[in-house]
Amino acid sequence: MRSGMEQFFAQIPAENEPLQQKLLIKISTLNMVIGVETEDDISEALFTKLLSIIRPLDGLMFWGEKTMRVPGS
């Protein structure tokens, strides 16, 4: 899964290439990847819970197509 994420984000044209390179490095150092798939958009409560889980892990959340959320943003 990690390799697929890395390839996916590497092929997207970047407006900020240094930031894209940092993202690719971050992806390459992930110890674990967990996929959460839903049929509908998730609730605000679930979104908040997911952020509370990834914050202390210095994690990333990939949201929908070509969107990344960083805890605190």
Buried (B, 14 or more C-beta within 10 A) or exposed (E): EEEEBBEEBEEEEEEEEEEBEEBBEBBEEBEEBEEEEEEEEEEEEEBEEBBEEBEEEEBBBBEEEEEBBBBEE
